[in-house]
Amino acid sequence: MRTLAVVTALSFGLALVACNQADRQKTKADTRAAAQDVKSSTQNLGEDVKTSVKDVGVDVKKVAKDEDVKKATNEVKSALKDLGVSVKKAAKETKEDARETADRPKG
């Protein structure tokens, strides 16, 4: 009876070890497959990003060369220049007014 228990325990132990080895090999294979999938997906994503960036660059160049955009850019520049002139003029006038007020006799 004792021998039977030892043989049964050893058989169970060997089955457990063999099962674990197979599980480990399967897990290792699954891990490698997953790593390969991630690598492949990353490479595909990188290519997609490169293509998208190139497309955006082409679009930006087209917009920059568009006549309507050039006209609008020049109009904005002109408006900003006019605004700058107006601000300087207003500042000068305010400064002059402040001097005149300060120079007036009090009382």
Helices and strands as residue ranges (DSSP letters): H 2-65, H 67-103
